[in-house]
Amino acid sequence: MMDSHSFRSKIWKTIQRKTTHPGTRRCARDARVPQVRPTRTGIMCACMVCSFFLGIFLVVVPPAFAAAATSQTLNRLSSLESRWGHLHLGGKITFSADYFTYDGIFDPEEPGENPSLKGSNALWQELQIFLNARLDRHFDLSLSFAGQDFYGTQQLSGFSLFLNETILRYRSSNLLADLGRLNFSLDPLGLIADRSSYPVEGLVVQTGSQNHYFGGYYSRLAGEELALRLAFPQPGYMAGITVIPFADTAVAVDLLAEVAGGALQGELAWYRPDQRHVPEASGAFGGLLAWKKDFALSSLTLQAGRFEEGFAPLSSRLAHVATNGNAINFAPNTYGVAGEYLRKLQNGWNLLLKAGLLYPCRTTEENSSGHFSFSGRVQKAFSTSISLEAGYDYQPPGAGSYGFFICRLTALF
């Protein structure tokens, strides 16, 4: 029997006879041209050479790339560290718990009315994030993000922030200009040109010297509005005038002086809505007088005011009377008195009391008597960053008739 090696040799010779011309075989045989065939030693040498160069590439080249990448990263970090002094990041988060004990706004007995808030509670949080960047010696950029989340009422997507303020500020020795969206108040008591809750979307310009001040803003939020103010600060007092010349027309004069060891501020304003929307409106007056005195461990504020029924500017603190403590203790179609007392206690504790007694300027059957409001808060500052506030509010003017307990924990970062 033929073994496998002999069989393969025979097959190979048969293939050579069929595929190679006889003359070619004779010529190759006669010329005796040597045939170059790769040997095992040659193959091993080639593999060793390739492995040598590949090893050099793998050992030498990657550290070069790593060194370049590390150098680039260090340069970026150095650039960030050099600019870190121009960037400032901070914020505030507040956790609140409210419990309503009385509700005079909604009557559940009437058909179609909303359910009463009495006996209900609310848990919510408010987050604000601030980012300030110093671009150069004249320009700053400020961003403010804000958002509220009422626990149990949001979707599963969770908490979301919105861009609340975007300010590009130019600053020089006698000029301050803000472009973007920002909260701003032009007149001292905020009767006609206060944008602390309805921000300016446009431009704010302020300039002046020791003897005069000129400022104004142009806003496109809730309609176009232009407000201008001219004031004259003098030793011991300051007088000024604020004007809104177009659309909703308003003018206010104000005075600041030192009386009985405290600061006395007064503002008298006149307001008329846009004649294109309310042609029958003839205008209404509003006035506020406030006196504040600081003592060693306390401060006292007394207010007296009167606001006619038609006095309701959008750019006024009266328009957001119950918004986050920015409000004064008055509402349109009311007159009366109000007061605020702050007492500093030991170990970082404070006591804040507010009260007001208001009467309607024009009485009706439903609104013929005076309304009393009260707010009492106990405040505790654990540090410069953590504070706690708890208390009770009853019948805030302009926000309906209700009372509720409140507890707030605030952290600054």
C-alpha positions as CSV (number, residue, x, y, z in Angstrom):
1,M,0.0,0.0,0.0
2,M,1.3,3.5,-0.9
3,D,1.8,5.8,2.1
4,S,0.4,9.3,2.2
5,H,3.8,11.0,1.5
6,S,4.4,8.9,-1.7
7,F,0.8,9.6,-2.8
8,R,1.2,13.4,-2.4
9,S,4.6,13.3,-4.3
10,K,3.0,11.4,-7.2
11,I,0.1,13.9,-7.4
12,W,2.5,16.8,-7.4
13,K,4.6,15.4,-10.2
14,T,1.5,14.8,-12.3
15,I,0.4,18.4,-11.9
16,Q,3.8,19.7,-12.9
17,R,3.8,17.5,-16.0
18,K,0.4,18.9,-17.0
19,T,1.0,22.5,-16.3
20,T,4.6,23.0,-17.3
21,H,5.8,23.0,-21.0
22,P,8.4,20.4,-21.7
23,G,10.7,23.0,-23.4
24,T,10.5,25.2,-20.4
25,R,11.5,22.4,-18.1
26,R,14.5,21.5,-20.3
27,C,15.6,25.1,-20.5
28,A,15.4,25.5,-16.8
29,R,17.2,22.2,-16.3
30,D,19.9,23.0,-18.9
31,A,20.5,26.5,-17.6
32,R,20.6,25.2,-14.1
33,V,19.1,28.5,-12.8
34,P,19.0,28.3,-9.0
35,Q,15.4,28.6,-7.5
36,V,15.1,30.9,-4.5
37,R,13.0,29.3,-1.8
38,P,12.3,30.7,1.7
39,T,14.0,28.7,4.3
40,R,13.0,28.4,7.9
41,T,16.0,30.4,9.1
42,G,15.1,33.3,6.8
43,I,11.5,33.4,8.0
44,M,12.7,33.5,11.6
45,C,15.1,36.3,10.9
46,A,12.4,38.4,9.2
47,C,10.0,37.8,12.1
48,M,12.7,38.9,14.6
49,V,13.4,42.1,12.7
50,C,9.7,43.0,12.5
51,S,9.2,42.2,16.1
52,F,12.2,44.4,17.0
53,F,10.8,47.4,15.1
54,L,7.3,46.8,16.4
55,G,8.6,46.7,20.0
56,I,10.5,50.0,19.5
57,F,7.2,51.6,18.2
58,L,5.2,50.2,21.1
59,V,7.7,51.2,23.8
60,V,9.0,54.5,22.5
61,V,6.1,56.2,20.6
62,P,3.2,55.9,23.2
63,P,5.1,57.7,25.9
64,A,5.7,60.5,23.4
65,F,1.9,60.7,22.7
66,A,1.2,60.4,26.5
67,A,3.7,63.2,27.2
68,A,2.0,65.5,24.6
69,A,-1.5,64.7,26.0
70,T,-0.3,65.3,29.5
71,S,1.3,68.6,28.6
72,Q,-1.9,69.7,26.8
73,T,-4.0,68.8,29.9
74,L,-1.6,70.6,32.2
75,N,-1.8,73.7,30.0
76,R,-5.6,73.7,30.1
77,L,-5.6,73.3,33.9
78,S,-3.1,76.1,34.2
79,S,-5.3,78.3,32.0
80,L,-8.4,77.4,34.1
81,E,-6.5,78.1,37.4
82,S,-5.4,81.5,36.0
83,R,-9.0,82.4,35.2
84,W,-10.6,80.8,38.3
85,G,-10.2,84.1,40.2
86,H,-12.6,85.7,37.6
87,L,-15.3,83.1,38.0
88,H,-17.7,82.9,41.0
89,L,-20.3,80.2,41.5
90,G,-22.8,80.2,44.3
91,G,-26.5,79.6,45.1
92,K,-29.3,79.2,47.5
93,I,-31.7,76.3,48.2
94,T,-34.8,76.6,50.4
95,F,-36.9,73.8,51.8
96,S,-40.4,74.9,52.9
97,A,-43.3,73.3,54.6
98,D,-46.7,75.1,54.8
99,Y,-49.9,74.2,56.6
100,F,-53.1,76.2,56.1
101,T,-55.3,76.8,59.1
102,Y,-57.9,79.2,57.6
103,D,-59.1,80.0,54.1
104,G,-61.5,82.8,53.2
105,I,-60.7,82.8,49.5
106,F,-62.7,79.8,48.2
107,D,-66.1,78.8,49.5
108,P,-66.6,75.1,49.0
109,E,-70.4,75.5,49.4
110,E,-70.6,77.4,46.1
111,P,-70.8,75.3,42.9
112,G,-67.8,75.4,40.7
113,E,-65.5,76.8,43.4
114,N,-62.1,75.4,44.1
115,P,-61.7,73.3,47.2
116,S,-60.7,75.1,50.4
117,L,-57.1,75.2,51.4
118,K,-58.0,74.7,55.1
119,G,-56.3,71.7,56.5
120,S,-54.0,71.2,53.5
121,N,-50.2,71.3,53.5
122,A,-47.5,71.9,50.9
123,L,-43.9,70.7,50.8
124,W,-41.7,72.4,48.2
125,Q,-38.2,73.5,47.5
126,E,-36.7,76.5,45.6
127,L,-33.2,76.4,44.1
128,Q,-31.2,79.4,42.8
129,I,-27.8,79.1,41.2
130,F,-25.6,82.2,40.4
131,L,-22.6,82.3,38.1
132,N,-20.5,85.5,37.7
133,A,-17.6,85.9,35.3
134,R,-15.2,88.9,35.1
135,L,-14.6,89.2,31.3
136,D,-12.2,92.1,31.5
137,R,-11.8,95.3,33.6
138,H,-15.0,96.8,32.2
139,F,-17.3,93.8,31.4
140,D,-19.0,91.2,33.7
141,L,-21.3,88.4,32.9
142,S,-23.9,87.2,35.4
143,L,-26.3,84.2,35.1
144,S,-29.0,83.2,37.5
145,F,-30.9,79.9,37.4
146,A,-34.0,79.3,39.4
147,G,-36.7,76.6,39.9
148,Q,-39.4,75.4,42.2
149,D,-40.6,71.9,42.9
150,F,-43.7,71.1,44.9
151,Y,-43.4,67.6,46.2
152,G,-46.0,65.2,44.9
153,T,-47.2,67.4,42.0
154,Q,-44.3,67.1,39.5
155,Q,-43.9,64.5,36.8
156,L,-41.3,61.7,37.0
157,S,-38.9,63.8,34.9
158,G,-38.1,65.6,38.1
159,F,-36.8,69.0,39.0
160,S,-36.0,71.6,36.2
161,L,-34.2,75.0,36.3
162,F,-34.9,77.9,34.1
163,L,-32.7,80.9,33.2
164,N,-34.0,83.7,35.4
165,E,-31.4,86.4,34.9
166,T,-28.8,87.0,32.2
167,I,-26.8,90.2,32.6
168,L,-23.9,91.6,30.6
169,R,-22.7,94.5,32.7
170,Y,-20.4,97.4,31.6
171,R,-18.8,99.3,34.5
172,S,-16.7,102.5,34.4
173,S,-15.9,105.3,36.8
174,N,-19.3,107.1,36.2
175,L,-21.4,104.7,34.2
176,L,-23.1,101.4,34.9
177,A,-25.0,99.7,32.1
178,D,-26.8,96.3,32.3
179,L,-28.0,94.5,29.1
180,G,-30.2,91.4,29.3
181,R,-32.9,90.1,31.8
182,L,-32.5,91.3,35.4
183,N,-34.5,92.2,38.5
184,F,-34.2,96.0,39.2
185,S,-36.0,98.7,41.1
186,L,-35.7,102.3,40.0
187,D,-37.7,104.4,42.5
188,P,-36.8,104.0,46.2
189,L,-40.1,102.7,47.5
190,G,-41.0,100.9,44.3
191,L,-44.5,102.4,43.7
192,I,-44.3,102.8,39.9
193,A,-40.9,101.4,38.6
194,D,-40.1,98.3,40.6
195,R,-39.1,95.2,38.6
196,S,-38.0,92.9,41.4
197,S,-40.6,90.3,40.5
198,Y,-41.3,91.2,36.9
199,P,-37.7,91.6,35.6
200,V,-36.5,94.0,33.0
201,E,-35.9,92.5,29.6
202,G,-33.8,95.1,27.9
203,L,-31.4,97.7,29.1
204,V,-30.7,99.5,32.4
205,V,-28.4,102.6,32.5
206,Q,-27.2,104.4,35.6
207,T,-24.8,107.4,35.9
208,G,-24.2,110.3,38.2
209,S,-21.9,112.2,40.5
210,Q,-21.9,113.4,44.1
211,N,-24.6,116.0,43.3
212,H,-26.9,114.1,40.9
213,Y,-28.1,110.7,39.8
214,F,-29.7,109.7,36.5
215,G,-31.0,106.3,35.7
216,G,-33.5,104.5,33.6
217,Y,-34.5,101.2,32.0
218,Y,-36.2,100.0,28.8
219,S,-38.1,96.7,29.0
220,R,-40.0,94.6,26.6
221,L,-41.6,92.3,29.2
222,A,-45.4,92.6,29.4
223,G,-45.3,95.3,26.8
224,E,-42.8,98.1,26.1
225,E,-42.0,100.3,29.1
226,L,-39.5,103.2,29.5
227,A,-38.8,104.6,32.9
228,L,-36.5,107.5,33.8
229,R,-35.3,108.9,37.2
230,L,-33.4,112.0,38.2
231,A,-32.3,112.5,41.8
232,F,-30.3,115.1,43.7
233,P,-28.4,113.7,46.7
234,Q,-27.4,116.4,49.2
235,P,-26.0,116.3,52.8
236,G,-28.9,115.1,55.0
237,Y,-31.5,114.6,52.3
238,M,-32.2,113.4,48.7
239,A,-35.0,114.4,46.4
240,G,-35.9,112.8,43.1
241,I,-38.5,112.3,40.4
242,T,-39.4,109.1,38.4
243,V,-41.3,109.2,35.1
244,I,-42.9,106.6,32.8
245,P,-43.8,108.6,29.8
246,F,-45.3,106.1,27.4
247,A,-48.1,103.5,27.4
248,D,-49.0,103.1,31.1
249,T,-48.2,106.7,32.2
250,A,-46.9,107.4,35.7
251,V,-44.9,110.0,37.6
252,A,-43.6,110.0,41.2
253,V,-41.7,112.4,43.4
254,D,-39.8,111.1,46.4
255,L,-37.9,112.5,49.4
256,L,-35.4,110.9,51.8
257,A,-34.3,112.7,54.9
258,E,-33.1,112.0,58.4
259,V,-35.7,112.6,61.1
260,A,-35.5,111.8,64.8
261,G,-32.5,109.6,64.4
262,G,-34.1,107.5,61.7
263,A,-34.5,107.5,57.9
264,L,-37.8,109.0,56.6
265,Q,-38.8,108.1,53.0
266,G,-41.9,109.4,51.2
267,E,-43.2,108.9,47.7
268,L,-46.2,110.4,46.0
269,A,-47.2,108.8,42.7
270,W,-49.9,109.2,40.0
271,Y,-50.7,106.4,37.5
272,R,-52.9,106.1,34.5
273,P,-53.2,102.9,32.4
274,D,-52.8,102.9,28.6
275,Q,-55.6,104.9,27.0
276,R,-55.7,102.5,24.1
277,H,-56.8,99.7,26.4
278,V,-58.7,101.7,29.1
279,P,-59.9,104.9,27.5
280,E,-62.2,105.8,30.4
281,A,-59.5,105.8,33.0
282,S,-58.6,109.2,34.4
283,G,-55.7,108.2,36.7
284,A,-55.3,107.5,40.4
285,F,-53.0,108.6,43.2
286,G,-51.0,106.6,45.6
287,G,-48.6,107.6,48.4
288,L,-46.5,105.9,51.0
289,L,-44.5,107.3,54.0
290,A,-42.0,105.1,55.8
291,W,-39.8,105.7,58.8
292,K,-37.1,103.3,60.0
293,K,-34.7,103.5,62.9
294,D,-32.0,101.0,63.8
295,F,-31.1,100.4,67.5
296,A,-28.3,98.4,69.0
297,L,-30.2,95.1,69.0
298,S,-33.4,95.9,67.1
299,S,-34.9,97.9,64.3
300,L,-38.4,99.5,63.9
301,T,-40.2,100.4,60.7
302,L,-43.5,102.4,60.6
303,Q,-45.5,102.9,57.5
304,A,-48.6,104.9,56.5
305,G,-50.1,104.9,53.0
306,R,-53.1,105.4,50.8
307,F,-53.7,104.0,47.3
308,E,-56.8,104.7,45.3
309,E,-58.8,102.1,43.5
310,G,-57.3,102.6,40.0
311,F,-53.7,102.7,41.2
312,A,-52.4,99.3,39.9
313,P,-49.2,99.6,38.0
314,L,-47.6,96.4,36.8
315,S,-44.2,97.7,37.7
316,S,-45.0,98.2,41.4
317,R,-44.6,96.4,44.6
318,L,-48.3,96.5,45.1
319,A,-48.6,94.1,42.0
320,H,-46.7,91.4,43.9
321,V,-47.8,92.2,47.4
322,A,-47.3,88.6,48.8
323,T,-44.2,87.5,46.8
324,N,-41.3,86.3,48.9
325,G,-41.2,89.2,51.4
326,N,-40.5,91.8,48.7
327,A,-43.9,93.4,49.2
328,I,-45.1,96.4,51.3
329,N,-48.1,96.0,53.5
330,F,-50.6,97.7,51.3
331,A,-52.8,96.9,48.3
332,P,-54.8,99.0,45.8
333,N,-58.0,100.6,47.1
334,T,-56.6,100.6,50.7
335,Y,-55.3,103.1,53.3
336,G,-54.0,102.5,56.7
337,V,-50.9,101.9,58.8
338,A,-48.4,99.1,59.1
339,G,-45.3,98.3,61.2
340,E,-42.4,95.9,61.4
341,Y,-40.2,95.1,64.4
342,L,-37.0,93.0,64.3
343,R,-35.3,91.9,67.6
344,K,-31.9,90.3,67.7
345,L,-31.8,87.6,70.4
346,Q,-28.9,85.5,71.8
347,N,-27.1,82.7,70.0
348,G,-28.1,83.8,66.5
349,W,-31.9,83.9,67.2
350,N,-34.1,86.7,65.8
351,L,-37.7,87.7,66.2
352,L,-39.6,89.4,63.4
353,L,-43.1,90.8,63.8
354,K,-45.2,92.5,61.2
355,A,-48.7,93.9,61.5
356,G,-51.0,96.1,59.5
357,L,-54.5,97.6,59.7
358,L,-56.0,98.6,56.3
359,Y,-59.4,100.1,55.3
360,P,-60.9,100.3,51.8
361,C,-60.9,103.7,50.1
362,R,-64.2,102.9,48.5
363,T,-66.5,100.7,50.6
364,T,-68.9,98.1,49.3
365,E,-71.2,95.6,50.9
366,E,-68.5,92.9,50.7
367,N,-65.7,95.2,51.7
368,S,-66.8,97.7,54.2
369,S,-64.6,97.1,57.3
370,G,-61.0,97.2,58.1
371,H,-58.7,94.2,57.7
372,F,-56.0,93.2,60.1
373,S,-52.9,91.3,59.1
374,F,-50.2,89.7,61.2
375,S,-47.0,87.9,60.6
376,G,-44.7,86.4,63.3
377,R,-41.4,84.7,62.5
378,V,-38.7,83.2,64.6
379,Q,-35.3,83.0,62.8
380,K,-32.2,81.1,63.7
381,A,-28.8,81.5,62.0
382,F,-26.7,78.4,62.6
383,S,-23.9,79.9,60.5
384,T,-23.4,82.4,57.7
385,S,-24.7,79.7,55.3
386,I,-27.5,77.9,57.2
387,S,-30.6,79.5,58.6
388,L,-34.1,78.4,59.8
389,E,-37.3,80.3,59.8
390,A,-40.7,79.4,61.3
391,G,-43.8,81.3,62.0
392,Y,-47.4,82.1,61.3
393,D,-49.0,84.5,58.7
394,Y,-52.6,85.7,58.9
395,Q,-54.6,87.4,56.2
396,P,-51.8,89.1,54.1
397,P,-53.3,92.1,52.4
398,G,-54.0,91.8,48.7
399,A,-53.6,88.0,48.7
400,G,-57.0,87.1,50.1
401,S,-58.0,86.0,53.5
402,Y,-56.1,83.0,54.9
403,G,-53.7,81.9,57.5
404,F,-50.9,79.3,57.5
405,F,-47.9,78.1,59.4
406,I,-44.6,78.1,57.6
407,C,-41.2,76.6,58.2
408,R,-38.2,77.2,55.9
409,L,-34.7,75.9,55.9
410,T,-32.2,77.9,53.7
411,A,-28.7,77.0,52.8
412,L,-26.3,79.2,50.9
413,F,-23.4,77.8,48.9
